[in-house]
C-alpha cells in the first residue's frame, strides 16, 4: 500500500541564509562576512532526518574604504596634514565616520577628508582612524599614523649663558617664531630681584644690584591652552664688584689722646647707588656718611683693640662691609686728685675726702701728709686706712690726728694728698684749718669739762687703758704723752692739769638743761647761818637719796653785787674723791665738779658753798645740776632759791598770826634769839589744848614768811574743823613762853 509521507527541510551552519517557501536558498553577505561557509540541507520526517545535502559558499572580500596616504604621514607643529578617505563601494546604508581623533583633527564626510593641524603641544606620534558602519555595525576601518615634528615657538636673542657685573644690565629678547598662533602666551619663571619681563615687547631685563653676586637661572615658557608648549632657560652669572674700600687700608694704630681718621671709598659704578653706615663704634668714635670719614679720638682709658665695621647698603640690604682693625696704644698719664678736709677747727679723727681723676683708668695709690702752718715740712699722716691700688676714685680716709698731735690747744695744719700709678701725679693741698686735740677731751668737744670728768672717772673705775693719757711732759696744752697702757695717778694728774688749763682758757657758763623733770626731787639743800657773822651762810647740797655716784656738777649763778660765793671745804671724808671748781666773780658764776674714783660706797653729799651777803637783805641764787650714777647716766635739773640775811633777833618772841581773823588756815610767825626746840600749842577759851604743832629744832632767826612760819590748818588733833571763836596760841622755845589771841570767823 502506498503511504503518504510529509517531509520538512532544515538548513544548518549558514548565517544570513534564508530558505524560501519555494525552496530557494538566498545569501546576501554584508561587508564583514568575507570567507567560506558550508550550508547543510536536511530532510526530516516525523522529526527524523531522512536526507542531508551540503553546499559550500565562498564570499569574496570587498574593501569598503581606504586612505590616501595610507601610512607614514609626517607633518610639523602648526602645519596641516590632509588624508583622503576613499570609499570602496557605494551603498546607501553605508556610512563613514572618524574615531578617537586627536585634538585639532577632524573628518569632513562631504569631502571625505581627514584634516590634522597640530598645535605646539602636539609634537610626537598620533593615529587617525575612520570606520565604515552598516546597519549600526562596523563593516570596515582604516588607521593612519601621523608623526608631528616639534617646531620651537620662540628663540632667545642672544641665546646661551649671560655674564655681567653687579650694577650692570643684561637684556635678552624673546622672539616669537613665524606661524605661532596668537593664542600662544609667554611667561618667565625664576626671576631674581631686579629682573623683569615685558611681554608687550618680549624683553627680559636684569640689572643686579651690588648684593647679587652669583648665578641666576631664568626660564621662558610658551603656553597654549593653559599648557606649556615650549620652555627655554638662560643663566645669568653676576660677577662681584668691589664697592667699598678704605684709605688708609690695613690695620691701624693710634695713641690714647690722639686721633685717627679713615676714609671710606665707593666704586664709581656704585656711586649714588649705595649708602654708608657704621656699626660697632667704640666710645669717642664717629662716622660721617656724607664725608665718608670715620674718626676716633680715644681717651686715656681706652687702650685696647677695636673692630668697628663700615657697611655699604643698597635698598636696605648690605652689599659689602669693611671691618677696621684698630689698636689703641696705652699712654700713661699721671693721675690727679682733689682733696677736702675740715674747715674751721677740728679735733680727733679728721675725714680726708678725695676724688681721683686718671685718664688711663689705672689703679691708684694715695700718700697723705700734713704740715704745721703753710710753710712747715711735710710729714706722713697717720691714717686708719691706706689707699693703695684702688680702682674706686671717690672716697675718704681718716687722719688719726691724735697719733700725730696728741695734745694741742690749737695748731694750724694743712693736708696734702699725692696720687700715683706707674708715675707720681700732681698732689692736692687742702686749705689750712685749726686742729685742737686736748688730752682728757674724751668726748672731743675741744674742751675738758664735766662730761670728760665723768668719762675719766668711769675709765678709772673700769681700768680702761684705751683712755690712757699719761704720763706727760711739757706745758699744757702742748703736753707730750708717754702712754703706758694703764689708768693711774699719772693719768689723773694729766687730766687735772688739762681740766685746769681748759677752765682758765674757756668761758665759764652754766650748762644747758637737757631735762628738768623731777628737778626738785633730785637735789636737796640745807643753809646754816654762821653764828659769828649773820652775813655768812654755809649751804650744802646732797642727792635726794644715797647712791653709788660717779660724778656730780653744780653750777650757781648769782648777782655779784649782792653776794660773794666760793666753794667750801667738803665735809665728805670718802677716799678717792676729786673736787674741781671754777669761779667767775665778775659774772657771778661758780662751777663745782666732783668725782668719786672709788666705787661701791653710797653717797649723798655733793658739795658745799660759803655765801656772804654784801647787803642787808635776801638774795636769789639760780642752780643747775648734773648728777651721774655709776653707769654715767645723767640726772639734770635746775632750781631757784633765796637766802635771807638778817641780824639775829634780840629776843625770842611770838608774833601775831596772819590772817586774823581767818577761816580755816593761818600762819604763826615768830623770832628766835638762839637755837631752840620749838612747839606751838592752840587752846580754846576754856583752856583746853586742841592742837600741838611740833616744829623741832630751829636755828636763830626770823620765821615770818609763810615758808618759814608755823602753819595751822584750823583743825583739832582729830582733824575736825575748829568752831568759830577765840583761841589762844602759845609758843614754847627753850625757856621762853609767849601767847597771842586768834579768831576763827566762819
WOHULIN-V379235 format. One line per field, one symbol per residue. ss: DSSP state (A for helix, B for strand, O for the rest). phi: phi as a letter, one per 20 degrees, with the letter a starting at -180 (. if undefined). burial: b if it has 16 or more other C-alpha atoms within 10 Angstrom, else e. Layout:
ss: ???
phi: ???
burial: ???
This chain:
ss: OOOOOOOBBBBBOOOOBBBOOOOOBBBOOOOOOOBBBBBBBBBBBOOBBBBBBBBBBBBOOOOOBBBBOOOOBBBBOOOBBBBBBBBOOOOOOBBBBBBOOOOOBBBBOOOOBBBBBOOOOOOBBBBBBBBBBBOOBBBBBBBBBBBBBOOOOBBBBOOOOBBBBOOOOBBBBBBBOOOOOOOBBBBBBOOOOOBBBBOOOOBBBBOOOOOOOBBBBBBBBBBBOOBBBBBBBBBBBBBOOOOBBBBOOOOBBBBOOOOBBBBBBBOAAAOOOOBBBBBOOOOOBBBBOOOOBBBBOOOOOOOBBBOOBBBBBBOOBBBBBBBOOBBBBOOOOOOBBBBBOOOOBBOOBBBBBBBBBOOOOOOBBBBBBBBBOOOOOOBBOOBOOOOOOBOOOBBBBBBBAAAAOOOBBBBBBBBBBBBBOOOBOBOBBOOOBBBBBOOOOOOOOOOOOAAAAAAAAAAAAAOOAAAOOOOBBBBOOBBBBOOOOOOOAAAAAAAAAAAAAAAAAOOOOOOOOOOOOOAAAABBBBBBBOOOOOOBBBBBBBBBBBBOBBBBBBBBBOOOOOBBBBBOOOOOOOOOBBBBBBBBOOOOBBBBBBBBOOOOOOBBBBBBBBBBBOOOOOBBBBBBBBBBBOOOOBBBBBBBBBBOOOOOOOOOBBOOOBOOOBOOOBBBOBBBOOOBBBBBBBBBOOOOBBBBBBBBBBOOBBBOOOOOOBBBOOBOOOOOBOOOBBBBBBBBBOOBBBBBBBBBOO
phi: .eeedddddcddlbfldddefeldecbdfeeddfqdcddddddcclndfdacbdcedddefdffbbdcfeamedbcgnddddceedeecdbfedcdbeclffgmdbcdffdldedcdfeeddfpdcddcccdcclmdfdabcccedddefcgebcdcfdnfccbegnebccceedfffnfffeeddbcdmffgmdbcdffdmddcbcfeeddfpdcdddecdccmmcfdbbbdcddddefdffccccfenfccbegneccccdeddggfdgmddddbccmffgmdbcdffemdecbcfefddfqdccfcecdcclndfdacceedcdeefdfdgfcbdccbfdndbbmfdfdebceccfemffcdcddccbemdcfffcfeedfbfecledeecabcdeefffdcgbbeqceccdcddebcebfeffcdfffbedccdfnefeldmbecfgfgffffffgfeleffdfcbfccodfeeedecgdmcdbggffffffgfffffffddfebfffefbeflffeecccbdcfffebffdcddddbffbfbfeeabccddcbefedcccbfeffefeffmedccbcccffemccddccbdfedoeeccfdaccddceecebfbdcdcccbddefemeeddabbccddddcffgfbebedffbfbfbaddbddebccebfaedcdddcefenefdbcdeemfcegqdddfffcffccemdefeneffffqecddcddcmeecbcbeccecd
burial: eeeeeeeeeebeebeeeeeeeeeeeeeeeebebeeeeebebbbeeeeeeeeeeeeeeeeeeeebbbbeeeeebebbbbeebbbbbebeeeeeebbbebeebeeebbbeeeebbbbbbbbbbbbeebebbbbbbbeeeebbbbbbbbbbbbbbbbebeeeeebebbbbbbebbbbebeeebeeebbbebeebbeebebeeeebbbbbbbbbbbbeebebebbbbbeeebbbbbbbebbbbbbebbbbeeeeebebbbbeebbbbbebeebbeeebbbbbeebeeebbbeeeebbbbbbbbbbbbeebbbbbbbbbeeeebbbbbbebbbbbbbbbbbbbbbbbeeebbbbbbbbbebbbbbbbbbbbbbbbbbeeeeeeeebbbeeebeeeeeeeebbbbbbbeebbbbbbbebbbbbbbbbeebbebbbbbbbbbbbbbbbbebbbbbbbbbbbbbbbbbbebeeebbbbbbeeebbbbbbebeebbbebbbebbbbbbbbbbeeeebebeeeeeeeebeebbbeebebeeeebbbbbbbbbbeeeebbbbbbbbbbbbbebbbbbbeeeeeeeeebebbbbbbbeebbbbbbbbbbbbeeebbbbbbbbbbbbeeeebeebbbbbbbebebebbbbbeeeebbbbebeeebbbbbbbeebbbbebbbbbbbbbebebbbbbbbeeeebbbbeeeeeebbbbbbeeeebbbbebebeeeeebbeebbbbbbbbeeeeebebbbbee
